[in-house]
Amino acid sequence: MRPYTVCHMMASLDGRIDCAMTEQIDDTNHYYEALARLDCPSTLEGKTTLAMHYAQEGEFQCLKAHEDAGQQLYKATDGTGYAIGVDTRGTLLWDDDTTELFGRPLLMILSEQASQEYLDYLKSKYISYITTGRGGIDLASAMETLRTVFGVERLAVVGGGHINGSMLDQGLIDEVSMMYGYGIDGRGGMAAAFDGRPMDRKPVRLTFKSVDEQDGIVWMRYQVDNK
């Protein structure tokens, strides 16, 4: 059993999601108003987004020889919702009070190759964590733990493109909520809303749910066919 998961993104008309760009084509609060309407108390973001907007500068440096953490979990505190982050090997640095930073408790998902020293660092900051997967994060296992241990029933995935693509590819997204601002990016190499799926994959079929427009911003919702 896993949370009902919605991928909620703001993009230009060409599907690019660079935050600095989307802030220029949506100078309203429509994105966050729509996120509130999705009724997802917990959100999930990838490492790039976290490093850009929330984490401290620099990377965690081990002082001792690296020791793989293996499969673990630590629940620092109960919450009605979590700010969930993905950091495969455990390198992001954090403030002492991440609950104040995010407005909710922070919960990190890492692979089993993260160091025990880094997990001790997270614990010292009262940051909850899940480690699962040897060659990389086992997202399916992490989603199940979010539901059964942390009580996450509805989850909004809010970027970036590679975590969106990975979760979509593994059948872990139930709904896609896309908002298109009034602009085009067009720059080469910029991340798309869904990125990094293997070349041999087929398109993921969607079923239309609804469309809304306000102040030039179009909000489209689709159900994902995970059968």
N, C-alpha and C positions, 0 to 999 in steps of 0.2 A: 504494500500500500504506500502511495506517495502523495504529495500535495497536488491539488489542482493547480496547474501552472500556466500563467499567461505571460507571453512575451510582449512587452509594451515599449514601443520605441517612437521617437520623433525623427523624421528623415526629410531630406530634400526630395524633390520630385524624381531625382535619379537614384533614390534609395540610399544615399550616403548619410552617415550618422555621426560624423565628427562633432563633438559637443560645442566647440568654439564656433563652428559653422551654424549648427542648428539654433544656437542662442541668437544668432543674427536674423534668422528667418521665423522666429517665434518669440516675439518680445512680450508675450502674454503669459498667463498662468494656465493656459488650456491643457498643456501636457499633464500638469500636476492635478488639475481638476479631474481630468479623465482617469488618472491613476487612482484617485480617491474613489471614483465611481466603480472601479473594478473590484473594490472591497478586498484588497490583498494586504493584510497587515505586515507581511514580510516581503522584502525585496532581495534580489540577488544581482550582484555585479561582478564583472571580470576584473582581473588584476590591473589591466591598463587603465580602466576607468577609476579604480580605487587609487592607483598611484597618482593620477592626474588631479583628483579632486579632494582626496581625504587623507592619504598616508603622508607621513613625514618624508622629507628628502633622504636619499641614501638607501642602502640595503643592509639587512642584518648580516653581521659577520660572526661566524662561530669562533670562539676562543679555544675550543677543544676539538679533538679529532671528530669528524662527522660520524654520527651514529644514527642510522635510520630509525625513525620513531615506530614504524610498524602501524598496525591498525589500532587506533585509540579514539576515545571521545572524552570531552570534558565539558560539563555544563556549569558555567560560572553562576548563572542566575536564571530564574524563570522570567518569561516575558510573554506578552500577548502578541508580540511581533518582533522580528529580528531584522537587522541589517546584515545580510549574508554576503560574504566575499569569497572569491576563489583565488588561491595563491599556491600553485602546484608544489613548489619546493620550499616555500616559507622564507620570504625575503623582505616583505613589507615591514616598515617601522610605524609604530602607532603612538598617539598621545596617551597620557595616563588615564584620561576619562573619555573613552570612545562612546559611551552611552550619551554623553552630552554632545559629542561631535555629530552623531547620527540621529539622536533623538530616540534611539532604541538600542538594546544590547547588540553588540557586534558578535557575529558567529562566523568563524573562518572554516572553509573546506580546503583540505590539503591532501596531497598524496602521501603514501606511507614512506616515501623517500625524503620527506621533510625531516630535519634533524630534531632529535630529542631536546637539544639545547634551545631550538626555536620554540618548541611547544612549551618549555619551561618559561620562556620569555612571554608568550601569550598568557600563560596562567598567571604570571606576575602582574599582568595588566587586567586581569579578570575578564579575558576574552575567551568565549567558548570556542571549541574547535571539534572538527571531525577529520580524521585521517583515514583514507580508504583508497586502495588501488596501488599496485606496485609500479607499473610502467607509466602511470599517469593517474589522474583522479578517476575513480570509479563513480561517475555521476549518478548512475542508477542506484547504487548502494547508498550514496550520500542523500539522495532524495528520500529514500525509505527511512533513513535515520532521522531526517528532518521531521517527518510525519510521526514516527513512532516514539521518538525520544524527546523531541523539542516541541511537539504539538503543532507543527506548521501545517495548516489545512489548505490555505490558499497562498500562492507565491507569485509575485510579479518579477520576471526576469527583465532587467532594465539596461542591459548592455555588458559588454560590447559585442561586436559582430561574431567573433570566434566562439565565445561561450554560447551565444544564441545558436550558431550553426551546429555546434557539438550537441547541444541538448535537443535541437530539432532532429538531427541525424539519428539520435538514439531513442526517438519516440517519447521524449520527456516533456514536450510542450503540448498542452491541450488546446490553447487558443492563441491566436496572433492578433494583437491590437496595434495597428500602425496609424500614426498621425503624420500627415504630409504638410509641411510648411510651404510658404509661398516663396520658393527659391530653388535654384539648381546649383549643385556643387561643381561637378565636372572635373575635379582635379584627379590626376592619375594617382593610384596607390592608396586612395582613401578607403577606409573600411565601409563595407555595405552592412545593411541591417542583419543579414545572415551571411557568414563568410566561412571559408575553410573546409567545406564538406569535400570528401574525396571525389575525384573526377568521374568515377564510375557510378555515382549515385543518380537515381532518377528524381525528378521533381517531387516535392511533397504536396499531395493534393489537399486542398482546403475547401471548406463549405462556408459560403457567405452567411454572415449573421446580421450585420447592420452597417449603415453608413450615416455620418452626421457631418455637418459643416457649420463652422462658426468663425467669423472674422477672417475668412479666407483659408482656414486650416481644416483639412478633411480628415475625419477620424473613421477608419474602417476596421471592422472586427470580423474575424474568420475562425471557424472551428477547424482544428487539425484532424485529418483522417489518419489515425495511428493504427489502423487495422492492417 
